[in-house]
Amino acid sequence: MEDDLSIMFDEKSRNLYVGVFDGHGGPQASNWLAKELFPEVLSGLMGGKVKGADDMEKALITCFERGDEKLMSHLGKLGPDVLSSAGSTGTVIVVQADGRVAAANVGDSQAYLLRKGQAVPLTTPHRVYGSGPQVKAETSRVKATGAWIYDGRVCNILAVSRAFGDWEFKGDGLKQLLQGGVQKE
């Protein structure tokens, strides 16, 4: 089982946090995220700087980026095999004391709000298979990095176009992966 879940309530801020993480390549990434992403999100939302939806979106993006950096450092300490293969999708919901709800995701994990019997999507999946404007946008974004898409997978490996972890699809790891792909052809 490579999935994990985190439900936390912060007494001071009165924020409820829920995170669902769908790991791949081993449970290391999803297990770490379930334990360690909440403090990152909580600290990013504190301090009174988050006033509206735009601020909340920017804050969560920053929290996810910092969380991913810390996750990569953690995975690196577990060894090169774990660093190169472990990753996770993630969906986070924050319910603030004033009733505002924020949702953020990485990968194809999604969140919905049930309103009057209708499912309202709160997040957009990050994938390169299927159809629709989101898929086209993700496909363009992936190809702009130099990566390719084959059979609905990034570089014929990963079924999601964004994830926590997955070192080989980011920065120096992506450079090595792309060079390896060129050498194989």
Secondary structure, DSSP 4 states (H G I P E B T S, - for coil): --EEEEEEEETTTTEEEEEEEEEESSSHHHHHHHHHHHHHHHHHH-SS---SHHHHHHHHHHHHHHHHHHHHHHHHHH-HHHHHH-EEEEEEEEE-TTS-EEEEEESS---EEEETTEEEE-S---BSSS-SHHHHHHHHHHHHTT--EETTEETTTBSBS--EE-GGGSHHHHHHHHHHHHHH-
